[in-house]
Amino acid sequence: MYRIPTRPPRRWASAALALTVVVSGALVPTRAPADDGGASGPVITVVFTAFRIFRNRSMSAEDVEKLVREILGAVSAVQNETIGQIDGLEAATVIGNAQATSYDMLDYPVIRDDEEMRWETAQRLGGYATNAYAKYGAVITKKAKDQIGLAANTIYPATLVVRQDAGLTASLPSYEADYRDLNRRIVADLVPTCTSQVANDTPLFITEVRYECVAANGDRALDYQIRNDQTGQWIVGPVDLEALKDRAAINSSWLVAKRVLQQQGG
């Protein structure tokens, strides 16, 4: 009778070893929490903080300090992710607007004490948000869309909060609708693509399948599953393909948009 070895043969171990090797682009370690690090985490944090402030319809000095700190961190993460990857003037412009947003927010504790400056800042951020929405539709490549999506998800939360703080509330439903629509398009356009391959070097009655998911920015995540076909038992796995997509997209706007829409109720 065939017995399952107590340790995987060396050729099985090669699949696990492959998970730590860069194939092309950045490889995201397998079985890591999707929101633990990467460019997506700081951006998601900003969005959730901004929504809390926005829904409370008031902003304290502590809220300002927290939002400013988080926006600075998010913009830094977005810039780190896009350095050397900017795919056209459109993406570069939106990333520059995200940087300008962080500068405005850095001064916001002073700006909000001056009604005229607060109004001007709200108008400027509104222009950045509208521009990001338009630029997303203007670019063709997934990488450019991904970069714009990350930047837009730092610009829109600041825009909603600052315009509400300035009393410019009539336009807020339109900005919210555009923001939701943009994230829906990101989720539809930039879903990681996944492939699988059955290994041909396994023992009799053992099936190993190796999976790879690639995010819009080129980051990859790998995982594998091993099954005993005689007993129907899993030796490793099975692979959670949705979780693998999340791990691949740890630096992608797709994961941000997915989390934001979940928080907004879809």
C-alpha positions as CSV (number, residue, x, y, z in Angstrom):
1,M,0.0,0.0,0.0
2,Y,1.2,3.5,-0.8
3,R,2.1,5.5,2.3
4,I,2.2,9.3,2.5
5,P,5.8,10.3,3.5
6,T,6.1,12.0,6.8
7,R,8.2,14.7,5.1
8,P,7.6,16.1,1.6
9,P,10.1,14.9,-0.9
10,R,12.8,17.4,-2.0
11,R,10.9,18.1,-5.2
12,W,7.8,19.2,-3.2
13,A,10.0,21.5,-1.2
14,S,11.1,23.1,-4.4
15,A,7.6,24.5,-4.8
16,A,7.8,26.1,-1.4
17,L,11.2,27.5,-2.1
18,A,9.9,29.0,-5.4
19,L,7.6,31.2,-3.3
20,T,10.5,33.2,-2.0
21,V,12.1,33.8,-5.4
22,V,11.4,36.9,-7.5
23,V,10.0,35.8,-10.8
24,S,9.3,39.1,-12.4
25,G,8.4,42.4,-10.6
26,A,7.9,42.3,-6.9
27,L,7.0,39.0,-5.3
28,V,4.6,39.2,-2.4
29,P,5.2,36.5,0.2
30,T,2.6,33.8,0.3
31,R,0.1,33.5,3.3
32,A,0.8,37.0,4.5
33,P,-2.0,39.3,5.7
34,A,-3.2,41.4,2.7
35,D,-3.3,44.7,4.6
36,D,0.0,44.2,6.5
37,G,2.3,46.7,4.8
38,G,2.5,47.7,1.2
39,A,1.2,50.8,-0.4
40,S,-2.4,49.8,0.0
41,G,-2.4,49.7,3.8
42,P,-1.7,53.4,4.5
43,V,-4.2,54.5,1.8
44,I,-6.9,52.3,3.3
45,T,-6.2,53.8,6.7
46,V,-6.7,57.3,5.3
47,V,-10.0,56.5,3.7
48,F,-11.4,54.9,6.8
49,T,-10.4,57.9,9.0
50,A,-11.8,60.4,6.5
51,F,-15.1,58.5,6.3
52,R,-15.4,58.5,10.1
53,I,-14.8,62.3,10.2
54,F,-17.1,62.9,7.2
55,R,-20.0,60.9,8.6
56,N,-19.6,62.7,12.0
57,R,-20.0,66.0,10.0
58,S,-17.5,67.7,12.3
59,M,-13.7,67.7,12.7
60,S,-11.8,68.3,15.9
61,A,-8.2,69.4,16.2
62,E,-7.3,65.8,17.0
63,D,-9.0,64.6,13.9
64,V,-7.1,67.1,11.8
65,E,-3.8,66.0,13.3
66,K,-4.6,62.3,12.7
67,L,-5.8,62.8,9.1
68,V,-2.7,65.0,8.3
69,R,-0.4,62.3,9.7
70,E,-2.1,59.5,7.8
71,I,-2.3,61.4,4.5
72,L,1.4,62.2,4.6
73,G,2.1,58.5,5.2
74,A,-0.2,57.4,2.4
75,V,1.3,59.8,-0.2
76,S,4.8,58.7,0.8
77,A,3.7,55.0,0.2
78,V,2.1,55.9,-3.2
79,Q,5.3,57.7,-4.3
80,N,7.5,54.9,-3.2
81,E,5.4,52.5,-5.2
82,T,5.3,54.6,-8.4
83,I,9.0,55.8,-8.5
84,G,10.5,54.5,-11.8
85,Q,7.1,53.2,-13.0
86,I,5.3,56.4,-14.0
87,D,3.5,55.5,-17.2
88,G,2.7,58.8,-18.9
89,L,2.0,62.4,-18.1
90,E,-1.5,61.7,-16.9
91,A,-0.4,59.4,-14.1
92,A,2.4,61.8,-13.1
93,T,0.0,64.7,-12.9
94,V,-2.3,62.9,-10.5
95,I,0.5,61.7,-8.4
96,G,1.8,65.3,-8.2
97,N,-1.7,66.4,-7.1
98,A,-1.6,63.8,-4.3
99,Q,1.7,65.3,-3.2
100,A,0.2,68.8,-3.3
101,T,-2.8,67.5,-1.3
102,S,-0.4,66.3,1.4
103,Y,1.2,69.8,1.5
104,D,-2.2,71.5,1.9
105,M,-3.1,69.0,4.7
106,L,0.2,69.6,6.4
107,D,-0.8,73.3,6.7
108,Y,-4.5,72.6,7.4
109,P,-4.5,73.3,11.1
110,V,-3.7,76.9,10.1
111,I,-5.7,77.0,6.9
112,R,-9.0,76.0,8.6
113,D,-8.7,79.1,10.9
114,D,-9.0,81.4,7.9
115,E,-12.4,81.1,6.1
116,E,-11.1,82.3,2.8
117,M,-8.0,80.0,2.8
118,R,-10.2,77.1,3.8
119,W,-12.6,77.8,0.9
120,E,-9.7,78.1,-1.5
121,T,-8.2,74.8,-0.3
122,A,-11.5,73.0,-0.7
123,Q,-11.9,74.3,-4.2
124,R,-8.3,73.3,-5.1
125,L,-8.7,69.7,-3.7
126,G,-12.0,69.4,-5.6
127,G,-10.2,70.2,-8.8
128,Y,-7.6,67.5,-8.0
129,A,-10.3,65.0,-7.4
130,T,-12.1,65.8,-10.6
131,N,-8.9,65.7,-12.5
132,A,-8.0,62.2,-11.1
133,Y,-11.4,60.9,-12.1
134,A,-11.0,62.2,-15.7
135,K,-7.4,61.0,-16.0
136,Y,-8.3,57.5,-14.9
137,G,-10.6,57.2,-18.0
138,A,-8.0,58.8,-20.2
139,V,-5.2,56.3,-19.7
140,I,-5.0,52.9,-21.3
141,T,-2.4,50.8,-19.5
142,K,-3.3,49.0,-16.3
143,K,-0.1,50.3,-14.7
144,A,-1.1,53.9,-15.2
145,K,-4.7,53.3,-14.1
146,D,-3.3,51.6,-10.9
147,Q,-1.0,54.6,-10.1
148,I,-3.9,57.0,-10.6
149,G,-6.1,54.8,-8.5
150,L,-3.7,54.9,-5.6
151,A,-3.3,58.7,-5.8
152,A,-7.0,59.3,-6.2
153,N,-7.7,57.3,-3.1
154,T,-5.6,59.8,-1.1
155,I,-7.1,62.8,-2.8
156,Y,-10.8,62.0,-2.6
157,P,-10.9,61.4,1.2
158,A,-9.2,64.7,1.9
159,T,-11.5,66.5,-0.6
160,L,-14.7,65.2,1.0
161,V,-13.5,66.2,4.5
162,V,-12.2,69.6,3.6
163,R,-15.1,70.6,1.5
164,Q,-17.5,69.6,4.2
165,D,-15.4,71.6,6.7
166,A,-15.6,74.6,4.4
167,G,-19.4,74.4,4.2
168,L,-19.4,73.4,0.5
169,T,-21.9,70.7,1.0
170,A,-24.1,71.0,-2.1
171,S,-21.5,69.3,-4.2
172,L,-20.6,66.5,-1.8
173,P,-23.1,63.9,-3.1
174,S,-21.6,64.4,-6.6
175,Y,-18.0,63.9,-5.3
176,E,-19.1,60.8,-3.3
177,A,-20.8,59.4,-6.4
178,D,-17.7,60.0,-8.5
179,Y,-15.5,58.4,-5.9
180,R,-17.7,55.3,-5.6
181,D,-17.9,55.0,-9.4
182,L,-14.1,55.4,-9.7
183,N,-13.5,52.6,-7.2
184,R,-16.0,50.3,-8.9
185,R,-14.1,50.8,-12.2
186,I,-10.8,50.1,-10.5
187,V,-12.2,46.8,-9.0
188,A,-13.5,45.8,-12.4
189,D,-10.5,46.9,-14.5
190,L,-7.5,45.9,-12.3
191,V,-8.4,42.6,-10.8
192,P,-5.3,40.4,-10.5
193,T,-5.0,37.7,-13.2
194,C,-4.3,34.2,-11.9
195,T,-3.0,31.1,-13.6
196,S,-2.4,27.5,-12.4
197,Q,-0.1,24.7,-13.4
198,V,-0.2,21.0,-12.4
199,A,3.3,19.8,-11.4
200,N,4.5,16.8,-13.4
201,D,7.2,15.6,-11.0
202,T,5.1,14.3,-8.1
203,P,4.8,10.7,-6.8
204,L,1.9,8.4,-7.9
205,F,-1.5,9.5,-6.6
206,I,-0.2,12.9,-5.5
207,T,-1.3,16.0,-7.3
208,E,0.4,19.4,-6.8
209,V,-1.1,22.5,-8.4
210,R,0.9,25.8,-8.4
211,Y,-0.9,29.1,-8.6
212,E,0.4,32.6,-9.6
213,C,-1.6,35.8,-9.4
214,V,-0.3,39.1,-11.0
215,A,-1.5,42.5,-9.9
216,A,-2.0,45.5,-12.3
217,N,1.3,46.9,-11.1
218,G,3.2,43.7,-11.9
219,D,3.6,42.4,-8.4
220,R,3.1,38.6,-8.1
221,A,2.1,36.2,-5.4
222,L,2.5,32.4,-5.6
223,D,1.0,29.6,-3.7
224,Y,0.5,25.8,-4.1
225,Q,-1.7,22.9,-3.0
226,I,-0.9,19.2,-2.7
227,R,-3.6,16.5,-2.6
228,N,-3.6,12.7,-2.1
229,D,-5.9,11.4,-4.8
230,Q,-6.3,8.0,-3.1
231,T,-7.6,9.4,0.2
232,G,-8.9,12.7,-1.0
233,Q,-7.0,14.5,1.8
234,W,-5.1,17.7,1.4
235,I,-1.4,17.6,2.3
236,V,-1.0,21.3,1.7
237,G,-3.9,23.6,0.9
238,P,-6.2,24.1,-0.8
239,V,-5.3,27.5,-2.1
240,D,-7.6,30.4,-1.4
241,L,-7.5,32.1,-4.7
242,E,-9.3,35.3,-3.5
243,A,-6.8,35.7,-0.7
244,L,-3.9,35.1,-3.2
245,K,-5.3,38.0,-5.3
246,D,-5.3,40.2,-2.2
247,R,-1.7,39.3,-1.5
248,A,-0.6,40.0,-5.1
249,A,-2.4,43.4,-4.9
250,I,-0.8,44.6,-1.6
251,N,0.7,47.6,-3.4
252,S,-2.2,48.0,-5.9
253,S,-5.2,50.3,-6.0
254,W,-7.4,47.3,-6.6
255,L,-7.1,46.2,-3.0
256,V,-7.7,49.7,-1.8
257,A,-10.8,50.1,-4.0
258,K,-12.1,46.7,-2.9
259,R,-11.7,47.5,0.8
260,V,-13.3,51.0,0.4
261,L,-16.3,49.6,-1.5
262,Q,-16.7,46.9,1.2
263,Q,-16.7,49.7,3.8
264,Q,-19.2,51.7,1.9
265,G,-21.5,48.7,1.3
266,G,-20.5,48.1,-2.3
